[in-house]
Amino acid sequence: MTLPLIPPMLATPGTLPPAAQDARWAYETKQDGQRVVVYLPGDGSLLLRNRSGEDITAAYPELRPLGSALGTTAAVLDGEVLALDEHGRADFQLLQSRMGLAHAPARAARRAAQVPAHLVLFDVMHLQDTPLLPLPYVRRRVRLEELGIEGPSWSTPAAVVGHGAEALRATREHGLEGLVCKRLDSVYEPGVRSRAWIKIRNMRSEDVIVGGWLPGKGRLTGLPGAVLVGQRAAGRLRYVGGVGTGWSEAERAELALLLRAAETGVCPFDPVPPVSGAHWVLPRLVGEVSYSTRTRAGLLRQPSWLRLRPDLAPEESAADLPDDTV
């Protein structure tokens, strides 16, 4: 059966719906993986397309048996490919070793044995010859669960109706990326970033020490485009990433003055990070940043600047990095 190509519906960043509307929303765990649209023609084959529509089926050979999971029933499903860590949590850094191998099937097969992928399914957009896009989310969800798609490398996680605050708190307590809130009456809007789906990312914050900066470009010429930050580890200042967002124009200009006053020719990080074009500064400015998670090397993912901490001296800032990031 020829199935229609359907780009995935996207969620808008936001906050929990008002408590008075809580019962009108479903809540799903936000996954940290690669979004895919799954095409099952009903002939035993499988086609996976990423958000841009590229065929990435060959990158995940362990998912091919899903092609026969529904027998002759044809379907288009929405989901996300994950790589799970030893605690069963999605680890995007692990998954990165699997992405980009759609044109290297031999390498993909080898990586599949080392870092197996798991596909979570959370919507159905087309079933047999019937488009389900106009149906409300709550009815599509029933149809999805009726399919009973569970297997060794794929699953259909539960969605909770109401209790949004408790669901969000549970994701934080379990170290998960966040929550997706979906209005029960929402239709499926292909390719649209809709307010009917709201994504909430759990963010953490920590103090960091500024050790350098990268010049901005365009309208930011002469100003810092990003600051290079670190934290203490085993008596050294370890680089934990570059932060390029979070300032107002006035704050960026103030920071530029402070950085120029602290400029030095010596990199304060040990070891020196592989960053080109950096201007090094004396490690005396402390700031607070927010971030989602850390990579296995201890780098901050999706960091954003929150504020300068003039109340803190560098030796009073964040505690030492965990041993496993040193």
SULWOSUL-V723130 format. One record per pair of residues at least 12 apart in sequence whose C-alpha atoms are under 10 Angstrom apart, sorted by the first residue. I is the first residue (numbers start at 0). J is the second residue. If there is no record, write none. Layout:
{{I	J} {I	J}}
//
This chain:
{{0	39} {0	40} {0	41} {0	42} {0	71} {0	72} {0	73} {0	74} {0	127} {0	128} {1	38} {1	39} {1	40} {1	41} {1	73} {1	127} {1	128} {2	38} {2	39} {2	40} {2	73} {2	74} {2	75} {2	125} {2	126} {2	127} {2	128} {2	130} {3	38} {3	74} {3	75} {3	124} {3	125} {3	128} {3	130} {4	36} {4	37} {4	38} {4	48} {4	52} {4	75} {4	189} {5	36} {5	37} {5	38} {5	48} {5	50} {5	52} {5	75} {5	76} {5	77} {5	124} {5	125} {5	132} {5	188} {5	189} {5	190} {6	35} {6	36} {6	48} {6	49} {6	50} {6	51} {6	52} {6	77} {6	188} {6	189} {6	190} {6	191} {7	34} {7	35} {7	36} {7	48} {7	49} {7	50} {7	51} {7	52} {7	76} {7	77} {7	78} {7	124} {7	187} {7	188} {7	189} {7	190} {7	191} {7	192} {8	50} {8	77} {8	186} {8	187} {8	188} {8	189} {8	190} {8	191} {8	192} {8	193} {8	196} {9	34} {9	50} {9	187} {9	188} {9	189} {9	190} {9	191} {9	192} {9	193} {9	194} {9	195} {9	196} {9	197} {9	198} {10	179} {10	180} {10	181} {10	191} {10	192} {10	193} {10	194} {10	195} {10	196} {10	197} {10	198} {10	199} {11	179} {11	180} {11	191} {11	192} {11	193} {11	194} {11	195} {11	196} {11	197} {11	198} {11	199} {12	179} {12	192} {12	193} {12	194} {12	196} {12	197} {12	198} {12	199} {12	200} {13	179} {13	180} {13	194} {13	196} {13	197} {13	198} {13	199} {13	200} {14	178} {14	179} {14	180} {14	197} {14	198} {14	199} {14	200} {15	163} {15	164} {15	167} {15	178} {15	179} {15	180} {15	197} {15	198} {15	199} {16	163} {16	164} {16	180} {16	181} {16	182} {16	197} {17	163} {18	161} {18	162} {18	163} {18	164} {20	161} {20	182} {21	160} {21	161} {21	162} {21	163} {21	164} {21	180} {21	182} {22	159} {22	160} {22	161} {22	162} {22	163} {22	182} {22	183} {23	137} {23	160} {23	161} {23	180} {23	181} {23	182} {23	183} {23	184} {24	136} {24	137} {24	159} {24	160} {24	161} {24	162} {24	163} {24	179} {24	180} {24	181} {24	182} {24	183} {24	184} {24	185} {24	195} {24	196} {25	136} {25	137} {25	158} {25	159} {25	160} {25	161} {25	162} {25	163} {25	179} {25	180} {25	181} {25	182} {25	183} {25	184} {25	196} {26	157} {26	158} {26	159} {26	160} {26	161} {26	162} {26	163} {26	164} {26	166} {26	167} {26	178} {26	179} {26	180} {26	181} {26	182} {26	183} {26	196} {26	197} {26	198} {27	121} {27	156} {27	157} {27	158} {27	159} {27	160} {27	163} {27	166} {27	167} {27	170} {27	177} {27	178} {27	179} {27	180} {27	181} {27	198} {28	156} {28	157} {28	158} {28	159} {28	166} {28	167} {28	169} {28	170} {28	175} {28	176} {28	177} {28	178} {28	179} {28	180} {28	198} {28	199} {29	79} {29	89} {29	167} {29	170} {29	175} {29	176} {29	177} {29	178} {29	179} {29	180} {29	198} {29	199} {29	200} {29	201} {30	78} {30	79} {30	80} {30	81} {30	88} {30	89} {30	90} {30	91} {30	119} {30	175} {30	176} {30	177} {30	178} {30	179} {30	200} {31	79} {31	80} {31	81} {31	82} {31	83} {31	88} {31	89} {31	90} {31	91} {31	92} {31	94} {31	175} {31	176} {31	177} {32	78} {32	79} {32	80} {32	81} {32	82} {32	83} {32	89} {32	90} {32	91} {32	92} {32	93} {32	94} {32	95} {32	98} {32	116} {32	117} {32	118} {32	119} {33	49} {33	50} {33	78} {33	79} {33	80} {33	81} {33	82} {33	91} {33	94} {33	95} {33	98} {33	118} {34	47} {34	48} {34	49} {34	50} {34	51} {34	77} {34	78} {34	79} {34	80} {34	81} {34	118} {34	119} {35	47} {35	48} {35	49} {35	50} {35	51} {35	52} {35	53} {35	54} {35	55} {35	56} {35	76} {35	77} {35	78} {35	79} {35	80} {35	118} {35	119} {35	120} {36	48} {36	49} {36	50} {36	52} {36	54} {36	75} {36	76} {36	77} {36	78} {36	79} {36	120} {36	122} {36	123} {36	124} {37	49} {37	56} {37	65} {37	66} {37	74} {37	75} {37	76} {37	77} {37	78} {37	79} {37	118} {37	120} {37	123} {37	124} {38	66} {38	73} {38	74} {38	75} {38	76} {38	77} {38	125} {39	65} {39	66} {39	67} {39	68} {39	69} {39	70} {39	71} {39	72} {39	73} {39	74} {39	75} {39	76} {39	125} {39	126} {39	127} {40	66} {40	67} {40	69} {40	70} {40	71} {40	72} {40	73} {40	74} {40	75} {40	126} {40	127} {41	66} {41	67} {41	68} {41	69} {41	70} {41	71} {41	72} {41	73} {41	74} {41	127} {42	66} {42	67} {42	69} {42	70} {42	71} {42	72} {42	73} {43	63} {43	64} {43	65} {43	66} {43	67} {43	68} {43	69} {43	70} {43	71} {43	72} {43	73} {44	63} {44	64} {44	65} {44	66} {44	67} {44	68} {45	62} {45	63} {45	64} {45	65} {45	66} {45	67} {46	62} {46	63} {46	65} {46	66} {46	75} {47	59} {47	62} {47	63} {47	75} {47	76} {47	77} {47	78} {47	80} {49	79} {49	80} {50	190} {51	190} {53	101} {54	101} {54	102} {55	98} {55	99} {55	100} {55	101} {55	102} {56	100} {56	101} {56	102} {56	104} {57	99} {57	100} {57	101} {57	102} {57	103} {57	104} {57	105} {57	107} {57	108} {58	97} {58	98} {58	99} {58	100} {58	101} {58	102} {58	103} {58	104} {58	105} {58	106} {58	107} {58	108} {58	110} {58	111} {58	116} {59	80} {59	97} {59	98} {59	100} {59	101} {59	104} {59	107} {59	108} {59	110} {59	111} {59	115} {59	116} {59	117} {59	118} {60	101} {60	104} {60	105} {60	107} {60	108} {60	109} {60	110} {60	111} {60	112} {60	115} {60	116} {61	107} {61	108} {61	111} {61	112} {61	115} {61	116} {61	117} {61	151} {61	152} {61	153} {62	80} {62	111} {62	115} {62	116} {62	117} {62	118} {62	150} {62	151} {62	152} {62	153} {63	152} {64	150} {64	151} {64	152} {64	153} {65	118} {65	148} {65	149} {65	150} {65	151} {65	152} {65	153} {68	146} {68	147} {68	148} {68	149} {68	150} {69	146} {69	147} {69	148} {71	127} {72	126} {72	127} {72	128} {72	146} {73	125} {73	126} {73	127} {73	128} {73	129} {74	123} {74	124} {74	125} {74	126} {74	127} {74	128} {74	129} {74	130} {74	143} {74	146} {75	122} {75	123} {75	124} {75	125} {75	126} {75	127} {75	130} {75	131} {76	120} {76	121} {76	122} {76	123} {76	124} {76	125} {76	126} {76	143} {77	119} {77	120} {77	121} {77	122} {77	123} {77	124} {77	125} {78	118} {78	119} {78	120} {78	121} {78	122} {78	123} {78	153} {78	154} {78	155} {79	117} {79	118} {79	119} {79	120} {79	121} {79	153} {80	94} {80	98} {80	116} {80	117} {80	118} {80	119} {80	120} {80	152} {80	153} {81	93} {81	94} {81	95} {81	97} {81	115} {81	116} {81	117} {81	118} {81	119} {81	152} {81	153} {82	94} {82	95} {82	96} {82	97} {82	111} {82	114} {82	115} {82	116} {82	117} {82	118} {83	114} {83	115} {83	116} {83	117} {84	114} {88	173} {88	174} {88	175} {88	176} {89	116} {89	117} {89	174} {89	175} {89	176} {90	175} {90	176} {90	292} {90	294} {90	295} {91	292} {91	294} {92	293} {92	294} {92	295} {92	296} {93	114} {93	115} {93	116} {93	294} {93	295} {94	110} {94	114} {94	115} {94	116} {96	110} {96	111} {96	113} {96	114} {97	109} {97	110} {97	111} {97	113} {97	114} {97	115} {97	116} {115	152} {116	152} {116	153} {117	150} {117	151} {117	152} {117	153} {117	154} {118	149} {118	150} {118	151} {118	152} {118	153} {118	154} {118	155} {119	148} {119	149} {119	152} {119	153} {119	154} {119	155} {119	156} {120	143} {120	144} {120	148} {120	149} {120	153} {120	154} {120	155} {120	156} {120	157} {121	139} {121	140} {121	143} {121	144} {121	154} {121	155} {121	156} {121	157} {121	158} {122	136} {122	139} {122	140} {122	141} {122	142} {122	143} {122	144} {122	155} {122	187} {123	136} {123	138} {123	139} {123	140} {123	141} {123	142} {123	143} {123	144} {123	146} {123	187} {124	139} {124	142} {124	143} {124	186} {124	187} {124	188} {124	189} {125	139} {126	142} {126	143} {131	186} {131	187} {132	185} {132	186} {132	187} {132	188} {132	189} {133	185} {133	186} {133	187} {133	188} {134	184} {134	185} {134	186} {134	187} {135	182} {135	183} {135	184} {135	185} {135	186} {135	187} {136	181} {136	182} {136	183} {136	184} {136	185} {136	186} {136	187} {136	195} {137	160} {137	181} {137	182} {137	183} {137	184} {137	185} {137	186} {138	183} {138	184} {138	185} {138	186} {139	183} {139	185} {139	186} {139	187} {140	157} {140	158} {140	183} {143	155} {144	156} {144	157} {158	179} {158	180} {158	181} {159	180} {160	180} {160	181} {160	182} {160	183} {161	180} {163	178} {163	179} {163	180} {166	178} {166	179} {166	180} {167	179} {167	180} {167	199} {167	200} {167	201} {168	201} {170	200} {170	201} {171	200} {171	201} {171	202} {171	203} {174	201} {174	292} {175	200} {175	201} {175	291} {175	292} {176	199} {176	200} {176	201} {176	202} {176	291} {176	292} {177	198} {177	199} {177	200} {177	201} {177	202} {177	291} {178	197} {178	198} {178	199} {178	200} {178	201} {179	196} {179	197} {179	198} {179	199} {179	200} {180	194} {180	195} {180	196} {180	197} {180	198} {180	199} {181	193} {181	194} {181	195} {181	196} {181	197} {181	198} {182	194} {182	195} {182	196} {182	197} {183	195} {183	196} {200	290} {200	291} {201	289} {201	290} {201	291} {201	292} {202	288} {202	289} {202	290} {202	291} {202	292} {202	300} {202	301} {202	302} {202	303} {203	288} {203	289} {203	290} {203	291} {203	292} {203	302} {204	287} {204	288} {204	289} {204	290} {204	291} {204	302} {204	303} {204	304} {204	305} {205	230} {205	286} {205	287} {205	288} {205	289} {205	290} {205	305} {205	316} {205	317} {205	318} {206	228} {206	229} {206	230} {206	285} {206	286} {206	287} {206	288} {206	289} {206	305} {206	306} {206	307} {206	308} {206	311} {206	313} {206	315} {206	316} {206	317} {206	318} {207	227} {207	228} {207	229} {207	230} {207	231} {207	236} {207	238} {207	239} {207	240} {207	282} {207	284} {207	285} {207	286} {207	287} {207	288} {207	304} {207	307} {207	308} {207	313} {207	316} {207	317} {207	318} {208	226} {208	227} {208	228} {208	229} {208	230} {208	231} {208	236} {208	237} {208	238} {208	239} {208	281} {208	282} {208	283} {208	284} {208	285} {208	286} {208	287} {208	307} {208	308} {208	312} {208	313} {208	314} {208	316} {208	317} {209	226} {209	227} {209	228} {209	229} {209	230} {209	236} {209	238} {209	241} {209	242} {209	258} {209	267} {209	268} {209	279} {209	280} {209	281} {209	282} {209	283} {209	284} {209	285} {209	286} {209	313} {210	226} {210	227} {210	228} {210	229} {210	230} {210	236} {210	237} {210	238} {210	258} {210	261} {210	262} {210	263} {210	265} {210	266} {210	267} {210	268} {210	277} {210	278} {210	279} {210	280} {210	281} {210	282} {210	283} {210	284} {210	285} {211	223} {211	225} {211	226} {211	227} {211	228} {211	229} {211	241} {211	258} {211	261} {211	262} {211	263} {211	265} {211	266} {211	267} {211	268} {211	277} {211	278} {211	279} {211	280} {211	281} {211	282} {212	224} {212	225} {212	226} {212	227} {212	228} {212	241} {212	242} {212	243} {212	255} {212	258} {212	259} {212	262} {212	274} {212	276} {212	277} {212	278} {212	279} {212	280} {213	225} {213	226} {213	227} {213	241} {213	242} {213	243} {213	274} {213	275} {213	276} {213	277} {213	278} {213	279} {214	226} {214	255} {214	276} {214	277} {214	278} {215	243} {219	248} {219	251} {219	252} {221	252} {221	255} {222	248} {222	251} {222	252} {222	253} {222	254} {222	255} {222	256} {222	258} {222	259} {223	243} {223	251} {223	252} {223	254} {223	255} {223	256} {223	258} {223	259} {223	278} {224	241} {224	242} {224	243} {224	244} {224	251} {224	255} {225	240} {225	241} {225	242} {225	243} {225	244} {225	251} {225	277} {225	304} {226	240} {226	241} {226	242} {226	243} {226	244} {226	254} {226	255} {226	258} {226	277} {226	278} {226	279} {226	304} {227	239} {227	240} {227	241} {227	242} {227	243} {227	268} {227	272} {227	274} {227	277} {227	278} {227	279} {227	280} {228	240} {228	241} {228	242} {228	268} {228	282} {228	284} {228	285} {228	286} {228	288} {228	298} {228	299} {229	241} {229	267} {229	268} {229	269} {229	282} {229	285} {229	298} {229	299} {229	317} {229	320} {230	268} {230	285} {230	297} {230	313} {230	316} {230	317} {230	318} {230	319} {230	320} {231	268} {231	269} {231	313} {231	314} {231	316} {231	317} {231	318} {231	319} {231	320} {231	321} {231	325} {232	269} {232	318} {232	319} {232	320} {232	321} {232	322} {232	324} {232	325} {233	319} {233	320} {233	321} {233	322} {233	325} {234	269} {234	319} {235	267} {235	268} {235	269} {235	270} {235	319} {235	325} {236	267} {236	268} {236	269} {236	270} {236	271} {236	282} {236	319} {236	320} {237	267} {237	268} {237	269} {237	270} {237	271} {237	272} {237	297} {237	298} {237	319} {237	320} {237	324} {237	325} {238	267} {238	268} {238	269} {238	270} {238	271} {238	272} {238	273} {238	297} {238	298} {238	299} {239	268} {239	272} {239	293} {239	294} {239	296} {239	297} {239	298} {239	299} {239	300} {239	302} {239	320} {239	324} {240	272} {240	274} {240	293} {240	297} {240	298} {240	299} {240	300} {240	301} {240	302} {241	274} {241	298} {241	299} {241	300} {241	301} {241	302} {241	303} {241	304} {242	288} {242	289} {242	290} {242	299} {242	300} {242	301} {242	302} {242	303} {242	304} {243	301} {243	302} {243	303} {243	304} {244	288} {244	301} {244	302} {244	303} {244	304} {244	305} {245	288} {245	289} {245	302} {245	303} {245	304} {245	305} {245	306} {246	303} {246	304} {246	305} {246	306} {250	306} {250	307} {254	284} {254	307} {257	280} {257	284} {258	278} {258	279} {258	280} {258	281} {258	282} {258	283} {258	284} {259	278} {259	279} {259	280} {260	280} {260	281} {261	279} {261	280} {261	281} {261	282} {261	283} {261	284} {262	278} {262	279} {262	280} {262	281} {262	282} {263	278} {263	279} {263	280} {263	281} {263	282} {264	278} {264	279} {264	280} {264	281} {265	278} {265	279} {265	280} {265	281} {266	278} {266	279} {266	280} {266	281} {266	282} {267	279} {267	280} {267	281} {267	282} {268	282} {282	312} {282	313} {282	314} {283	309} {283	311} {283	312} {283	313} {283	314} {284	307} {284	308} {284	309} {284	311} {284	312} {284	313} {284	316} {285	306} {285	307} {285	308} {285	309} {285	310} {285	311} {285	312} {285	313} {285	314} {285	315} {285	316} {285	317} {286	304} {286	305} {286	306} {286	307} {286	308} {286	309} {286	310} {286	311} {286	313} {286	316} {286	317} {287	303} {287	304} {287	305} {287	306} {287	307} {287	308} {287	316} {287	317} {288	301} {288	302} {288	303} {288	304} {288	305} {288	306} {288	307} {289	301} {289	302} {289	303} {289	304} {289	305} {289	306} {290	302} {290	303} {290	304} {291	303} {293	324} {294	324} {295	323} {295	324} {295	325} {296	323} {296	324} {296	325} {297	320} {297	321} {297	322} {297	323} {297	324} {297	325} {298	324}}
//
